[in-house]
Amino acid sequence: MFVTLRRVKYTWLSSAKRVVGTPIKHQPLLLIGLGELKFGRANHFGVIRSPHYYTGYSYIEAREVTASVTIGHNFNANNNLSIVAEHASISIGDNVVCGYNVQIYDSNFHDLHSTNRMDNKGTSSSVKIENNVFIGNNVVILKGVIIGENAVIGSNAVVTKNVPSNVIVAGNPAVQVNTVKV
């Protein structure tokens, strides 16, 4: 009952108007922004028997009109997923699995030069995650990154550069540590 009330509350708090598709919400999911959010079939958000189920929520935002977040079919995200597209796009392919506390951003949100930092005028660059990618717990994926098919992103990795298909990356910054047996 408690979880159902929380899901209803976050649905009520969601302000995104350009939403296509119907995500399956096991944990509350907040959808925000002026841009477009597209969900394929069988997209699951939240895992009951996992940390942060009762205390957290997932957050997806396409902040500006030009921004978009597109998620393919059979996407499964554990608890506390955060995806923010500020001006560009974030696209996620089919059969992608995310651990808990995953963060994906298309922007640095603020200028990196100290005199302009408070202007909130960061740069954006699209993020693309291809099919069959496995993303571990506590991973951060930053702007401009392309992650190839079948890649595995190890827990706690910070992905700052493109990841080829069929490789395993880990670390901060993420580097290739092995290949995936396909």
Long-range contacts (C-beta under 8 A, 24 or more apart in sequence): 2-54, 3-27, 3-53, 3-54, 6-57, 10-57, 16-60, 16-61, 16-62, 18-62, 23-71, 26-53, 27-52, 27-53, 27-56, 27-57, 27-58, 27-79, 27-80, 28-57, 28-58, 29-57, 29-58, 29-59, 29-60, 30-57, 30-58, 30-59, 30-60, 31-60, 31-61, 32-59, 32-60, 32-61, 32-63, 33-61, 33-62, 33-63, 33-64, 33-67, 33-85, 34-62, 34-63, 34-64, 34-65, 34-67, 35-62, 35-63, 35-64, 35-65, 35-66, 35-67, 35-68, 35-69, 35-85, 36-62, 36-67, 36-68, 36-69, 36-70, 37-62, 37-68, 37-69, 38-68, 38-69, 38-70, 38-71, 39-71, 39-75, 40-71, 40-72, 40-73, 40-74, 40-75, 40-94, 41-73, 41-74, 42-73, 42-74, 42-75, 43-71, 43-73, 43-74, 43-75, 43-76, 44-75, 44-76, 44-77, 45-77, 45-81, 46-77, 46-78, 46-79, 47-78, 47-79, 47-100, 50-78, 50-79, 50-100, 51-79, 51-100, 52-79, 52-80, 52-100, 52-101, 53-79, 56-80, 58-82, 59-83, 59-84, 60-84, 61-85, 63-87, 67-106, 67-124, 71-96, 72-96, 72-131, 77-102, 78-102, 78-137, 85-124, 85-127, 86-122, 86-124, 87-124, 88-124, 88-125, 88-126, 88-127, 88-143, 89-126, 89-127, 90-126, 90-127, 90-128, 90-129, 91-126, 91-127, 91-128, 91-129, 92-129, 93-129, 93-130, 93-131, 93-132, 93-133, 93-149, 94-131, 94-132, 95-131, 95-132, 96-129, 96-131, 96-132, 96-133, 96-134, 96-135, 97-133, 97-134, 97-135, 98-135, 98-139, 99-135, 99-136, 99-137, 99-138, 99-139, 99-155, 100-137, 100-138, 101-137, 101-138, 101-139, 102-135, 102-137, 102-138, 102-139, 102-140, 102-141, 103-139, 103-140, 103-141, 104-129, 104-140, 104-141, 105-140, 105-141, 105-142, 105-143, 106-143, 106-144, 107-143, 108-142, 108-143, 130-165, 150-180, 150-182, 151-180, 152-180
